[in-house]
């Protein structure tokens, strides 16, 4: 079973920055698509950023950047100028043609 594990969440003040990491127990290039999602309390899970095996990354929010370290089977989400309404659980997703894996999520709380 493939394991996906997020880390880096925590409490940050409004306007602050945070870097989330996602480690996968398998070569991330085996998946055609890796992504970060966010789920606010009582809301659906929303796509934040995607990084395909081939091609350009896609980021919904201009204050965020997504990157990967293939040697460490890790992707990162760097977030800047965070807002209180972005308090949520942030999830990592690894997807292939017949496989789709999620991590447990990491809590990000933006509060002064």
C-alpha positions as CSV (number, residue, x, y, z in Angstrom):
1,X,0.0,0.0,0.0
2,X,1.3,3.4,-1.0
3,X,1.7,5.8,1.9
4,X,1.3,9.6,1.5
5,X,2.2,11.8,4.5
6,X,1.9,15.5,4.8
7,X,3.8,17.7,7.3
8,X,4.5,21.3,8.0
9,X,1.2,22.5,9.2
10,X,0.7,24.6,12.3
11,X,-0.3,27.9,13.7
12,X,0.7,31.0,11.7
13,X,-0.2,34.6,12.0
14,X,-2.1,36.4,9.3
15,X,0.4,37.5,6.6
16,X,2.8,34.8,7.5
17,X,4.2,32.0,5.4
18,X,4.3,28.2,5.7
19,X,5.9,25.4,3.7
20,X,4.1,22.1,3.6
21,X,5.7,18.9,2.5
22,X,4.3,15.6,1.2
23,X,6.3,12.4,1.2
24,X,5.3,9.4,-0.8
25,X,6.5,5.8,-0.2
26,X,6.9,5.3,-3.9
27,X,8.6,7.1,-6.7
28,X,6.5,10.1,-7.3
29,X,7.2,9.9,-11.0
30,X,5.1,6.8,-11.1
31,X,2.1,9.0,-10.7
32,X,0.9,11.1,-13.6
33,X,-0.4,13.7,-11.2
34,X,0.3,15.0,-7.7
35,X,-1.7,17.7,-6.1
36,X,-2.4,19.8,-3.0
37,X,-6.0,20.3,-1.8
38,X,-7.5,22.2,1.0
39,X,-10.7,21.5,3.0
40,X,-12.1,24.3,5.2
41,X,-14.5,23.3,8.0
42,X,-17.8,22.3,6.6
43,X,-16.7,22.8,3.0
44,X,-15.7,20.5,0.1
45,X,-12.1,19.7,-0.7
46,X,-10.7,22.2,-3.2
47,X,-7.8,21.9,-5.5
48,X,-4.9,24.3,-4.7
49,X,-2.1,23.2,-6.9
50,X,-1.1,20.4,-9.2
51,X,2.2,19.1,-10.5
52,X,2.0,16.6,-13.3
53,X,4.7,14.1,-14.2
54,X,5.2,15.9,-17.5
55,X,4.3,19.5,-18.1
56,X,3.8,22.7,-16.2
57,X,2.6,23.1,-12.7
58,X,-0.8,24.7,-12.0
59,X,-1.5,26.9,-9.0
60,X,-4.9,28.3,-8.2
61,X,-3.7,31.0,-5.8
62,X,-0.9,33.3,-6.9
63,X,0.6,33.5,-3.4
64,X,1.3,29.7,-3.5
65,X,4.0,27.8,-5.3
66,X,4.3,24.0,-5.7
67,X,7.6,22.1,-6.3
68,X,8.9,18.6,-6.1
69,X,12.1,16.8,-5.1
70,X,12.1,13.6,-7.0
71,X,15.2,12.3,-5.1
72,X,13.2,12.5,-1.9
73,X,9.8,11.5,-3.4
74,X,8.5,14.7,-2.0
75,X,6.4,17.6,-3.1
76,X,6.1,21.0,-1.4
77,X,3.6,23.7,-1.1
78,X,4.9,27.1,-0.2
79,X,2.3,29.6,1.0
80,X,2.7,33.3,1.6
81,X,0.6,36.1,3.0
82,X,-1.8,33.6,4.6
83,X,-5.3,34.8,5.6
84,X,-7.5,33.6,8.5
85,X,-10.0,32.2,6.0
86,X,-7.4,29.8,4.8
87,X,-7.5,27.9,8.0
88,X,-8.1,24.4,6.9
89,X,-6.8,20.9,6.6
90,X,-4.4,20.6,3.7
91,X,-4.2,17.3,1.8
92,X,-1.7,15.7,-0.6
93,X,-2.9,13.5,-3.4
94,X,-1.1,11.1,-5.7
95,X,-3.0,9.9,-8.7
96,X,-2.3,7.5,-11.5
97,X,-4.5,5.8,-14.1
98,X,-5.9,3.2,-11.7
99,X,-4.6,4.4,-8.4
100,X,-5.5,7.4,-6.2
101,X,-4.0,8.0,-2.8
102,X,-4.6,10.6,-0.1
103,X,-2.7,11.5,3.0
104,X,-4.2,12.2,6.4
105,X,-3.9,15.9,6.0
106,X,-2.1,18.6,8.0
107,X,-3.9,21.3,9.9
108,X,-3.1,24.9,9.1
109,X,-4.5,27.6,11.4
110,X,-4.1,31.2,10.5
111,X,-4.8,33.3,13.6
112,X,-3.3,36.1,15.6
